[in-house]
């Protein structure tokens, strides 16, 4: 990431086959963006819905200049490809393979102090937002009081236990953790 970066924070979750679907979501985001910065991945109980299936949730920062409507189209397409019915009026209260929400557009370091509660009303994401903002600001040396992250494997990469940046090498298609 450059000294100043503009982009979007996404809230990503899945509670249907979540280990595989989080990998699929990240892989599909790589088809559009060369670099993703991810918070740790947390296993969280469902909130606001009657389900026995825990979610895996992660916050992702995408440095990009694309319009929010274009990003929303990418997110909706990923959800649909993974089996989410975007036309179902009760989709927010059902189990789902993919949930990609644009939380906010953000500029680092200018917006780093913005409170998590001003970014989303999804309070369970607040610690992940704080973690990724600290990581992107270079303040990640102080561990934040978060539960252990869930290990996720994408090809030969392992992520999810701490905030990290993953780059896609456009020439080779290889990915690497920074």
C-alpha angles and dihedrals in degrees: 000000000000123000089266119029133178125198144099139297113222127196109215128188145159134182099175109078086335100180092056096038095051087054090049092049093050091046091051092048087055088060087067105028131042096211135035127184112203135191118221114287114249130199106223135173117250114270124205094009139080104245139128093208118099120221129233107218132188135169115224129195115208116192104214144128096217119125118265091240090057091049090049089053090052091049093048091048091053091049092050093046089054092050107267115144103225090185095059107105090209095051092117092061098045133084109266140192093212136019118175116176126178102228098183147320108254142184122209129247094005097061098037094108094053108122118248089233089061090054101049142354089222094106094185088067094055096093091048091049091050090049095051093044090052091047093049091047093052092247096115094112091092109070113233120225097257132137117257113285123245115248113241125187123209111179102304095343127099119197140148102083095089139002112288144161121235121196128199114216100223093203098053102020088233119142127213137183115239 
